[in-house]
Amino acid sequence: MMKRVERIEVALSEALALTHLEVLDESSGHNVPEGAESHFKVVAVSESFVGQSRINRHRLLNEILQSEFDGGMHALALHIYDPQQWLDKFGQAPMSPPCAGGEKSAGAE
């Protein structure tokens, strides 16, 4: 069974053409039972966000992740950028999102 962080990554990756995605489980910093998987932070960069207002970007991600809210996710901190906003803020291109299952294991060629 996938952890919530993995389900969030998959849902966002399948719904959007992302150039960068980070999903962090921040539940341990809140007063919740261990393993609660209730509080998350998402950093996402995509051309899909060009010309969209901040509120529309948030609505889109909340809609994509509605099933996680329905399943007990309590909080979602969103940091959503188009590529130019990312460059303006951080001065470098965003890191590529991780390849789903494509990384080589140690020693494999």
CORSUL-V885214 format. One record per residue. N is the residue number from 1. RES is the residue in three letters. NEAR is the number of other C-alpha atoms within 10 Angstrom. D_LAST is the distance of its C-alpha to the last C-alpha in Angstrom with 1 decimal. Layout:
<<N RES NEAR D_LAST> <N RES NEAR D_LAST>>
//
This chain:
<<1 MET 5 28.8> <2 MET 7 27.4> <3 LYS 9 28.8> <4 ARG 18 31.1> <5 VAL 19 28.8> <6 GLU 14 26.1> <7 ARG 14 28.9> <8 ILE 22 30.1> <9 GLU 19 26.7> <10 VAL 12 26.4> <11 ALA 15 30.0> <12 LEU 19 30.0> <13 SER 17 26.7> <14 GLU 11 28.1> <15 ALA 11 31.5> <16 LEU 16 30.8> <17 ALA 13 28.7> <18 LEU 19 27.6> <19 THR 18 26.2> <20 HIS 21 26.1> <21 LEU 20 26.6> <22 GLU 17 27.2> <23 VAL 19 28.8> <24 LEU 17 30.2> <25 ASP 17 32.1> <26 GLU 15 35.2> <27 SER 20 37.1> <28 SER 14 37.2> <29 GLY 8 39.4> <30 HIS 11 42.0> <31 ASN 8 44.6> <32 VAL 12 42.8> <33 PRO 10 41.8> <34 GLU 9 38.4> <35 GLY 10 35.7> <36 ALA 16 38.0> <37 GLU 19 35.4> <38 SER 22 38.4> <39 HIS 20 37.8> <40 PHE 19 35.0> <41 LYS 17 34.3> <42 VAL 20 32.5> <43 VAL 14 31.6> <44 ALA 25 31.0> <45 VAL 27 30.9> <46 SER 19 31.5> <47 GLU 14 33.4> <48 SER 14 35.1> <49 PHE 21 37.2> <50 VAL 14 38.7> <51 GLY 10 42.5> <52 GLN 12 42.5> <53 SER 10 44.6> <54 ARG 14 43.2> <55 ILE 8 45.1> <56 ASN 12 43.7> <57 ARG 19 40.1> <58 HIS 17 40.9> <59 ARG 12 42.6> <60 LEU 14 39.6> <61 LEU 20 37.2> <62 ASN 15 39.8> <63 GLU 12 40.3> <64 ILE 16 36.6> <65 LEU 18 36.4> <66 GLN 12 39.9> <67 SER 13 38.6> <68 GLU 18 37.2> <69 PHE 14 40.6> <70 ASP 9 42.2> <71 GLY 10 40.0> <72 GLY 12 41.1> <73 MET 18 39.3> <74 HIS 14 42.0> <75 ALA 14 40.9> <76 LEU 20 38.5> <77 ALA 14 38.5> <78 LEU 17 37.3> <79 HIS 14 36.2> <80 ILE 20 35.8> <81 TYR 22 35.5> <82 ASP 19 35.2> <83 PRO 22 33.0> <84 GLN 17 36.0> <85 GLN 14 37.3> <86 TRP 18 34.1> <87 LEU 13 34.2> <88 ASP 10 37.9> <89 LYS 10 37.4> <90 PHE 10 34.2> <91 GLY 10 34.1> <92 GLN 11 30.4> <93 ALA 13 28.3> <94 PRO 17 27.1> <95 MET 11 23.6> <96 SER 12 21.5> <97 PRO 15 21.7> <98 PRO 13 18.7> <99 CYS 7 16.6> <100 ALA 10 17.8> <101 GLY 6 15.1> <102 GLY 7 12.4> <103 GLU 9 10.8> <104 LYS 8 7.4> <105 SER 7 8.4> <106 ALA 6 8.6> <107 GLY 5 6.5> <108 ALA 6 3.8> <109 GLU 5 0.0>>
//
